Amino acid sequence: MKQYEVMFIVRPDLEKEANQKVAEEMKKVLTSKGAKILEEKEMGQKELAYEIKKYKTGYYYFFKVEVKDATATEEFTRVASLNEDVIRHLVVKVED
């Protein structure tokens, strides 16, 4: 089993409920493709190092997942790229 760290930033102009809904949708993308969530953190609103899509802050979310193959992380990347509420995302493989 491979482990990945998944982080994404949601735009700051959404209501808190809408923000959490986006995070839940992204979590469902991972779990629907067989990923097991090992760790989950809502890191809150933070200032960005540089402006992204005219936003200076964003809501950070972090998941540590375990998968059999890269299908779940590839699907997450695809969906995150299409989702207008996710302004940035990153998937990193954890080395043993």
C-alpha positions as CSV (number, residue, x, y, z in Angstrom):
1,M,0.0,0.0,0.0
2,K,1.2,3.5,-0.9
3,Q,0.7,6.6,1.2
4,Y,0.1,10.1,-0.2
5,E,-0.3,13.5,1.4
6,V,-3.0,15.5,-0.3
7,M,-3.4,19.3,0.3
8,F,-5.8,21.7,-1.3
9,I,-6.8,25.3,-0.9
10,V,-10.4,26.5,-1.1
11,R,-11.3,30.0,-2.1
12,P,-11.8,32.3,0.9
13,D,-15.0,34.0,-0.3
14,L,-17.2,31.0,0.4
15,E,-19.4,30.6,3.5
16,K,-18.1,28.2,6.1
17,E,-20.7,25.5,5.2
18,A,-19.9,25.8,1.5
19,N,-16.3,25.5,2.3
20,Q,-16.8,22.3,4.3
21,K,-19.0,20.9,1.6
22,V,-16.2,21.3,-0.9
23,A,-13.8,19.5,1.5
24,E,-16.3,16.7,1.9
25,E,-16.7,16.4,-1.9
26,M,-13.0,16.1,-2.3
27,K,-12.8,13.5,0.4
28,K,-15.5,11.5,-1.3
29,V,-13.5,11.6,-4.6
30,L,-10.7,9.9,-2.8
31,T,-12.7,7.3,-0.8
32,S,-14.9,6.4,-3.8
33,K,-11.8,5.2,-5.6
34,G,-10.6,3.1,-2.8
35,A,-8.5,5.4,-0.7
36,K,-8.4,5.0,3.0
37,I,-8.2,8.3,5.0
38,L,-5.5,8.0,7.6
39,E,-5.4,11.6,8.8
40,E,-7.5,14.6,8.1
41,K,-6.9,18.3,9.1
42,E,-8.8,21.5,8.4
43,M,-6.0,24.0,8.8
44,G,-8.2,27.1,8.5
45,Q,-7.7,30.3,6.6
46,K,-4.2,31.3,6.0
47,E,-2.4,34.0,3.9
48,L,-1.1,32.8,0.6
49,A,2.6,33.3,-0.3
50,Y,1.5,34.9,-3.5
51,E,-1.8,35.9,-5.1
52,I,-3.7,33.0,-6.7
53,K,-6.7,33.9,-9.0
54,K,-6.8,37.3,-7.2
55,Y,-7.1,35.8,-3.8
56,K,-4.7,36.6,-1.0
57,T,-5.9,34.0,1.5
58,G,-7.5,30.6,1.3
59,Y,-8.8,27.7,3.5
60,Y,-6.3,24.9,3.7
61,Y,-7.2,21.2,4.0
62,F,-4.9,18.2,4.4
63,F,-5.5,14.5,4.0
64,K,-3.1,11.6,4.5
65,V,-4.4,8.7,2.5
66,E,-3.4,5.1,1.8
67,V,-4.1,3.6,-1.6
68,K,-3.4,0.3,-3.6
69,D,-2.7,2.2,-6.8
70,A,-2.7,5.8,-8.0
71,T,-6.3,5.7,-9.3
72,A,-7.7,7.7,-6.4
73,T,-5.0,10.3,-6.4
74,E,-5.2,10.7,-10.2
75,E,-9.0,11.2,-9.9
76,F,-8.5,13.7,-7.1
77,T,-6.1,15.7,-9.3
78,R,-8.6,15.6,-12.2
79,V,-11.6,16.7,-10.1
80,A,-9.6,19.4,-8.2
81,S,-8.4,20.9,-11.5
82,L,-12.0,21.2,-12.7
83,N,-13.5,22.5,-9.4
84,E,-13.6,26.3,-9.4
85,D,-13.7,26.4,-5.6
86,V,-10.3,24.7,-5.3
87,I,-7.7,27.3,-6.2
88,R,-4.6,25.1,-5.7
89,H,-3.9,21.4,-4.9
90,L,-0.9,19.2,-4.3
91,V,-0.5,15.4,-4.1
92,V,2.8,14.0,-2.7
93,K,3.8,10.4,-2.4
94,V,5.2,9.6,1.1
95,E,8.4,7.6,0.8
96,D,8.9,4.7,3.2
